[in-house]
Amino acid sequence: MNNVLGQHLLVEFYNCNPDVLDDVAGIEKHMNDAARACGATIVQSSFHRFEPWGVSGVVVISESHLAIHTWPEYGYASVDLYTCGDEIQPDAAYEHLKQVLQAELSETQLLKRGNLDLIKARLEKRMAVPQGAAMPTVPSAEPAAVKGGVL
């Protein structure tokens, strides 16, 4: 991941199957399957269907989250795939969702989150560590373990 804490893949899916986009149980299944496809550890998921149409939901993963908002009336879905650590592959989640939503077109933007060089420099400045002195150990870029399904 090149010295960052996480990757945030923003996805726009166009010309999707409206029936798929309006099925709350199906969207929840597809999002949980996407989390598994990218190698993430699922903590919990929460999804809601709006009236007269549309679904929003999130899959909380130990490595961050996957979120979706659908507009069946436009055949459109916006998706956030935010993952931390080097083992999780958000591209695999993207490919899975593109297929199951039957998207004819998609656009993506990848944001690198948490520049470790900048974080360490600011931490060093805040702690006023004298030049040449050893820095305190910075915690791993991996998220803390989740206990009992609570973050």
C-alpha positions, 0 to 999 in steps of 0.5 A, a space after each residue: 500500500 506504499 506507506 499509507 494506512 488505508 485505501 478508499 475506493 470510491 465507485 459509481 455503478 451505472 445502468 445496473 439492474 433496478 430489481 437487484 438495486 431494490 432488493 435489500 436482502 440481496 444487496 446485503 448478501 452481495 455486499 457481505 460476499 464482496 467483503 469476503 471476496 476481498 479477504 476482509 473479516 466481517 464484524 456486522 452489517 446493517 441495511 435498510 430499504 427506503 420507500 418507495 425504492 432504494 437501499 443503503 447499507 454498510 458492512 463493518 469489517 475489521 479492516 474498515 467498511 464497505 458501504 452502498 447507496 442505491 437508486 433503482 429508479 436511475 439504475 445507479 449505485 454509489 459504493 465506498 470500499 474503505 480497507 486498511 492493511 496490505 492483505 485486503 484487496 478492494 479491487 476484488 470487492 469492486 469486481 464482484 459488485 460490478 458483476 452482481 449489480 449488472 453494471 454496464 458502466 462504472 467509474 472509480 477513484 482511489 484515495 490513499 488514506 493516512 499518509 504514514 510519513 506525514 503522521 509520523 512527522 506530526 507525531 514527532 513534532 507534537 511529542 517534541 522528540 529531540 533531534 536524533 532521539 529514538 521515536 516511540 514505537 508507532 502502532 501497526 497500520 493494522 486496525 485493532 482486533 475487534 472483541 465481541 463484535 464491538 468496535 
